[in-house]
């Protein structure tokens, strides 16, 4: 009997997922510097570390909820606006665990740490989607067309 997709995801470890280069900074940077780093590196987050240990994460969601429309000086240190002590995973945690946490908490990025709890990477929704597409190419490439969709051109595009 073939294993179910859920069983496969619970047995596959995060170290098998190709992870993007992560963006890291000290927690005493300013809000404006964090935004600049995110823009320059095309990332939706900055992981804040001290002595290689994750102390927080600042995301686009934090920017929207805590900064935009508020009377906050952008030269304020970001430390007070970060999500402190974020959930961390290791490369030996399962892909299913990462997917469950992302769905439950609406995370787009989760820091990955080693056995010393030092930052080693980040797993993103995008990297998980790529991994799943590679694991299930037949299912992804052979999805039936949406019967309710009407194409604008005969070529379908």
N, C-alpha and C positions, 0 to 999 in steps of 0.2 A: 504494500500500500504506500502510495506517494505521500510525503509529508505535506501538511497544509502550509500555506504561505505564512501564517502566524507562527507556526513552529519553526519555520526557516528563519524568520526575522528574530526570533528569540534565541536561536542558536548561533547566528552570525554576530561577530564581534565588531565593534566600532573601528578597530585598527584596520579592518579591511576596506573601510570607506576612504576614498581619496578626499582629503580635507584641504580646504583653501588655506592660503597663507593667512595667519591671524594678525590682528591689529592690537597692539599692546601699548600701554602708556602708564605713567605714574599717576596715582590718584590726586596729586596736587596740581595737575594741569588745569587751565581755565576752561570754562565752557566753550569759549571761542576757539581755543586750541583743539579741543576734542572735535568740534564741528569741522574745523579745517582738516584734521587728520582723516576724519570719515570721508569728507569730500575728495581729498587728494588721493586716497587709497580705494575709493569706491566701495566702502564698507558701510554696513548699516549698524555698526557697533564699534566700541572700543573696550577692550578688556583691561581693567586697571589692576596692576600688580605691585606688590612690595616684596623685595627679596625673592622674586620668582613665584610668589604665592598670589593666587587670585583673591583680591579683596572686594571686587565689584565689577559691574559691567554697566556701560552707558550705551543705550540703544536709541534708534530713531524714535521708538515709542516713548522713551523717557524724554526725549527732546520735545516731542509734541505735547505730552501730558504735563511736563514740569517746567518747561521754559517758554514755549511759544504762547503769546498772549498774556504773559505774566510780566510784571515789572521786575525783571531779574537782570542784573548787570552781567554781561557776558564775560567779564574779566573775573568773575567769582570762581573760586576753585570748584572743580566738579565733584569733589568728595561728598558734598551734601546732597547731590542729586542722583547719585548712582544707585543702582540696585545692589545693595550690600549683600555679601555672602551668598552669591548666586548658587543655584544647584550646579554641581560639577559631576562630570562623568569621567571614566577612565577608558582607555582603549579596549579593556576587557569587558566593559559593559556591553549589553546586546543592542543591536540596532532597534529592536522592538522597544526596549526601554527608552531610548532617545525619542523615538516616534511618539510613544505614549506621553512622555513629559512635555514634548513640544505641543501636542494636541491639548493636553490638560491645562497647561499654563500659558498657551499662546506664545511660546518662545519661537524665535527664528534661529537663534544661535545658543549653543551650550558649550562652555569651556571644557576642554579635555585636559586632565592632569595625570601625572605619573604617580607612582607609589609614595613619593615624597610630597605629593600635592602641589607640585610645580607645574605651571602651565606648559603644555606641549602642543596644543592645537585647539581647534574649535570645530564642532560639527554644526553644519547649517542645514536648513530645510532643503536648500538647493543641492547640496552634496548628497543628501539622502535620496532625493528624487532621481538624481543621476545614477546612484547605486542601484536603486530599484529598477530603473529602466534597463540597466545593463543585466540585471539578474533575470528579468522577465521580458526579454526583447520580443518574443513572439506575441505576448499579451499586449505590449505597448504598440508594436508596429501593426498588429492585425486587429485593432479595435474596430468594431463595425461603425460605419458612419452614423451620425445622428440623423434619424429618419425625419425629424421635424425641421432640420435646417435646410434652407433653400439658398443655393449658391447664386451669387450675382453674375457669374460668368460660367460658360460651359466647362472651362478648365477646372472649376472649383476653387479658384483663388482670386 
